Amino acid sequence: MFDNKPTETQYFYTDGDTTGASLDGKNTYEITFAPEPPVNGFWSLTLYNDKHFFHPNDLKRYSLGTKNKTLTRNADGSLTLYAGTKSPGKDKESNWLPAPDGHFSLYIRSYWGKQPILDGSWQPPKIVRAN
């Protein structure tokens, strides 16, 4: 019914890591944005379960991005987010998306992307298995 124009929203989807293996909550994954998605609006990394619904979790956290004010950036200014069933550690927990025990998917949702998103010169970060 209501669709955004391609210049208004851009979505990047994956259900696999850099090796091609399916994302599985038993693993912890690191997603490092360097640079973050260039947008005029906002962006988020959103986690969905195997049925493409939000994964219920104690933190009630389903996405992370520009609207989260407690994210911890790396010394070089990049941003590493984590996904998995287990916390990556208290010092990294603000950057953690709790995942189900099993398959899940990640989406980058960007709103009012700047030219590097529109022309494809900005690419999503790699999903790297940390353990």
C-alpha distance (Angstrom), angle and dihedral (degrees) to the residues before:
residue distance angle dihedral
M1 . . .
F2 3.78 . .
D3 3.78 115.2 .
N4 3.74 129.1 175.7
K5 3.76 117.9 -129.5
P6 3.85 115.5 -106.6
T7 3.81 89.0 -109.4
E8 3.82 90.8 54.8
T9 3.81 101.5 52.8
Q10 3.75 134.6 20.2
Y11 3.80 124.7 -175.4
F12 3.80 128.1 -163.1
Y13 3.81 116.4 -165.8
T14 3.79 134.4 -169.4
D15 3.76 137.3 165.1
G16 3.80 94.7 178.5
D17 3.78 139.5 67.8
T18 3.82 128.3 -129.3
T19 3.81 91.1 -79.1
G20 3.80 92.6 53.6
A21 3.82 93.3 -109.3
S22 3.81 117.5 138.0
L23 3.78 115.9 -99.7
D24 3.80 108.3 -102.2
G25 3.80 126.2 -177.0
K26 3.80 92.6 -135.2
N27 3.81 85.3 74.7
T28 3.78 128.7 61.7
Y29 3.79 116.8 -130.6
E30 3.78 131.0 -160.5
I31 3.79 119.4 -147.6
T32 3.81 111.5 -172.4
F33 3.79 118.6 -166.8
A34 3.80 111.4 -155.8
P35 2.94 98.2 -179.3
E36 3.78 110.7 11.9
P37 3.81 116.8 -128.8
P38 3.82 108.2 -69.4
V39 3.80 104.9 -124.4
N40 3.77 139.7 156.2
G41 3.81 89.5 -149.0
F42 3.80 121.7 27.6
W43 3.79 140.8 -65.0
S44 3.79 137.1 -150.6
L45 3.78 141.0 -173.0
T46 3.81 106.1 -135.5
L47 3.80 127.4 -167.7
Y48 3.82 122.3 -147.3
N49 3.80 129.3 -175.3
D50 3.82 124.9 -125.4
K51 3.82 90.3 -78.1
H52 3.82 92.0 50.7
F53 3.80 94.2 -109.2
F54 3.79 127.8 122.0
H55 3.79 111.6 -84.4
P56 3.82 109.9 -118.0
N57 3.81 109.5 -124.6
D58 3.80 139.5 163.8
L59 3.81 92.3 -109.0
K60 3.82 91.8 53.1
R61 3.79 85.0 -136.9
Y62 3.80 117.7 146.4
S63 3.79 102.5 157.4
L64 3.80 142.4 16.1
G65 3.78 129.2 -155.0
T66 3.77 145.8 101.0
K67 3.81 93.1 -22.6
N68 3.83 91.5 60.9
K69 3.80 109.4 88.8
T70 3.83 97.4 -174.3
L71 3.82 99.0 62.2
T72 3.79 114.6 130.9
R73 3.80 115.7 -134.1
N74 3.79 125.4 -152.0
A75 3.83 120.7 -108.8
D76 3.83 90.3 -99.4
G77 3.82 92.0 53.4
S78 3.80 95.6 -104.7
L79 3.80 120.1 128.3
T80 3.82 123.4 -129.6
L81 3.79 117.9 -164.8
Y82 3.81 124.3 -171.8
A83 3.81 132.8 -145.9
G84 3.80 127.8 -170.8
T85 3.80 142.8 94.1
K86 3.81 93.7 -89.1
S87 3.77 125.5 63.0
P88 3.82 111.8 -106.9
G89 3.82 87.6 -134.7
K90 3.79 135.2 -62.8
D91 3.83 92.4 -86.9
K92 3.85 90.9 55.4
E93 3.79 99.6 36.4
S94 3.82 94.5 101.4
N95 3.83 86.5 63.6
W96 3.83 95.5 47.6
L97 3.80 129.8 110.6
P98 3.82 109.1 -162.2
A99 3.80 110.7 -132.4
P100 3.80 132.8 -160.2
D101 3.78 121.2 -104.1
G102 3.78 94.2 -99.0
H103 3.78 139.1 22.3
F104 3.81 121.4 -4.8
S105 3.80 139.8 163.9
L106 3.79 134.1 -137.3
Y107 3.79 127.2 -145.3
I108 3.76 129.0 -171.3
R109 3.76 107.1 -151.2
S110 3.79 114.3 -164.8
Y111 3.78 125.7 -175.5
W112 3.77 123.2 -154.6
G113 3.78 93.3 -3.7
K114 3.76 118.6 -154.3
Q115 3.79 123.1 -123.4
P116 3.85 96.6 -80.0
I117 3.82 89.1 61.0
L118 3.79 93.6 42.5
D119 3.83 94.5 49.4
G120 3.83 94.7 39.9
S121 3.80 96.8 -116.9
W122 3.84 90.4 120.0
Q123 3.78 110.3 69.3
P124 3.82 128.8 -167.0
P125 3.79 116.6 -103.8
K126 3.77 122.8 -97.9
I127 3.81 118.6 -97.9
V128 3.81 104.1 -129.2
R129 3.80 123.7 -168.8
A130 3.81 106.4 -127.5
N131 3.79 99.3 -166.5
